[in-house]
Amino acid sequence: MPQYRLMYFNIRARAETSRMIFAAAGVEYEDVRVAREQWPAEKASGKYPFGQMPCLEIDGKFTLAQSRAIGRYLANEYGLAGKDNLEKAKVDMVIYVCEDIYVGVRNIFFEKDETKKAEMKADFVVKADSILAALEKLLIANNGGNGYLVGDSLTWADLEFFVRMEYAPFFNAAILDQYPKLKALAERVSSVPEIAAWLKKRPKTDF
Amino acid sequence: MPKYKLTYLVFRGRGEVIRLLFAAAGVEFEDVRVTLKDWPAMKETDPERKRFLFNQLPILEFDGHVLAQSHAIARYVANEFGFAGNTNLEKAKVDMIVSAVEDAYSPLVTNVWYEKDKARKEAWFTEFRETLLPKSLTALEKLLTANGGGDGFFVGDSVTFADIMFADRVDLLVFHSSPDVLDGYPKLKALKSRVEALPKIAEWIKKRPYAPDFEFH
C-alpha cells in the first residue's frame, strides 16, 4: 500500500470527496490540514505543482494536484470509478455536474454583501433544481433508481453527490424532498458503515 | 465501430478537444454544429431531456448511449482510443494537466466573454496577462520539462488528451494575450507545434470548418 498524504485546508470543499473515497475503500492516509496562516510558507516551498491545494503526495515521490484528478486516481485505484470506460464516463459526467453545485454554493458562502447574497441564493435555487431534476432522471434510468447513480455499486459519483448536497442548507435545506430517489441515495451513502464512521469522526467544519 | 455523433456549437470552445481526439484516433464521427441562434429551438425538440441531459452542449451519442459534459466525453474518447495515459498514475497526470489548462482558460470566458463592464474587463485582462497566465505557463513548462526533459509530451512517451487540450486552448490564450506569449516557455511552444504537426491532427486542422470563437473579444 502506498503512503498517501492528502494536503488541504481544514474544510471539506475540494478535498472531502477524496477523504470519502479513502474511507469507503478502507485505505489509510495522512489527512493533512494546513492552517491558513501556514499556507503562504507552504506555497512558497514549491512543492505544490500549481501553488494550490488539495494535493496528494504519493510515497513521498510524486505530488498530484487538481481535486478531480486526485479523486479519479483514487477511485480508479480502489474500484470506485465505474467498471468500464462507459461507466467511468457516466461517473465523470456526474462529477462535472456536481461541480456546478459546488461553485454556486461556494460563491454564495463567500459573498459578503447581504443583498447580493440573497440574490445569488435565489438564482442558484433555480439552477440547482434544474441540475437535481436531471440527476434524479439519471438515477431512475439506472435500474429504477434504488441503487447508485452509475452501475450497480457505489462509485465516487455517489460520494461527490453526497458531499455537495451537504451544502443544501446554504441555499435550500429541504431541496432533496422534491427528489425522492436522490434523497434516498444520500441516506444510503451516509449509511455505508465506513462512510458513517468517517462522518462521525471527521473534524467539524463550516464549509 | 459505433457511429459517433457529436453535437456542439459552431465554435471550437469546449467541443474542439473532442473533435481533435477523434481525429487523432482516425475515428469517423458526425460533427454536428449548432449556432447560438438555433440552440434554443433545438432544446425544444427534446422536452424530456433524453438527449440534452443537462440542457447543455456538447453531447456525444452512440449505440443508444448519450454522454454529456465536455471533459467526460473527451476522457471517454481518449480512454477508448489510447490517448488517456497507460496506467492509473499516468491517467492522473493527464487529468491534472487537463484541469490546469482548463483553470487557465475558463476564467477568460467568465471574466472577459460575459463581462459587460468595460473597466472591469480591462482590469481583468491586465491581471490575466501579467499574473495569472504566466503563473499557469510556468507551472506547465516545469511539468513538461520534468517528463524526460520536455521534448516529447506531457505524460509518458506519446501524445495524450493533455497535450491536445493544451495545444487547442493555447490559441485562445494566445489570442487574448499576445502572439509571442509562449516565447518565455520554449518547451511548451515546441510542444504546441509538435502536436499540430502530428499527421492526423494536421489534417484535421487543415480541413476543419471555420469556427468564429475569435470574434468574441
HADDOCK unambig.tbl for C-alpha pairs under 7 A between the chains (distance, minus, plus):
assign (segid A and resid 49 and name CA) (segid B and resid 139 and name CA) 6.42 0.50 0.50
assign (segid A and resid 50 and name CA) (segid B and resid 139 and name CA) 5.97 0.50 0.50
assign (segid A and resid 65 and name CA) (segid B and resid 96 and name CA) 6.01 0.50 0.50
assign (segid A and resid 66 and name CA) (segid B and resid 96 and name CA) 5.48 0.50 0.50
assign (segid A and resid 66 and name CA) (segid B and resid 99 and name CA) 6.59 0.50 0.50
assign (segid A and resid 69 and name CA) (segid B and resid 92 and name CA) 5.32 0.50 0.50
assign (segid A and resid 69 and name CA) (segid B and resid 95 and name CA) 5.14 0.50 0.50
assign (segid A and resid 69 and name CA) (segid B and resid 96 and name CA) 5.26 0.50 0.50
assign (segid A and resid 70 and name CA) (segid B and resid 92 and name CA) 6.90 0.50 0.50
assign (segid A and resid 73 and name CA) (segid B and resid 88 and name CA) 6.19 0.50 0.50
assign (segid A and resid 73 and name CA) (segid B and resid 89 and name CA) 6.82 0.50 0.50
assign (segid A and resid 73 and name CA) (segid B and resid 92 and name CA) 5.50 0.50 0.50
assign (segid A and resid 76 and name CA) (segid B and resid 88 and name CA) 6.71 0.50 0.50
assign (segid A and resid 77 and name CA) (segid B and resid 88 and name CA) 6.94 0.50 0.50
assign (segid A and resid 85 and name CA) (segid B and resid 76 and name CA) 6.20 0.50 0.50
assign (segid A and resid 85 and name CA) (segid B and resid 79 and name CA) 6.73 0.50 0.50
assign (segid A and resid 85 and name CA) (segid B and resid 80 and name CA) 6.97 0.50 0.50
assign (segid A and resid 86 and name CA) (segid B and resid 76 and name CA) 6.95 0.50 0.50
assign (segid A and resid 89 and name CA) (segid B and resid 72 and name CA) 5.31 0.50 0.50
assign (segid A and resid 89 and name CA) (segid B and resid 73 and name CA) 6.67 0.50 0.50
assign (segid A and resid 89 and name CA) (segid B and resid 76 and name CA) 5.60 0.50 0.50
assign (segid A and resid 90 and name CA) (segid B and resid 67 and name CA) 6.85 0.50 0.50
assign (segid A and resid 92 and name CA) (segid B and resid 72 and name CA) 5.18 0.50 0.50
assign (segid A and resid 93 and name CA) (segid B and resid 68 and name CA) 6.24 0.50 0.50
assign (segid A and resid 93 and name CA) (segid B and resid 69 and name CA) 5.64 0.50 0.50
assign (segid A and resid 93 and name CA) (segid B and resid 72 and name CA) 5.39 0.50 0.50
assign (segid A and resid 96 and name CA) (segid B and resid 69 and name CA) 6.75 0.50 0.50
assign (segid A and resid 131 and name CA) (segid B and resid 54 and name CA) 6.81 0.50 0.50
assign (segid A and resid 134 and name CA) (segid B and resid 53 and name CA) 6.48 0.50 0.50
assign (segid A and resid 134 and name CA) (segid B and resid 54 and name CA) 6.21 0.50 0.50
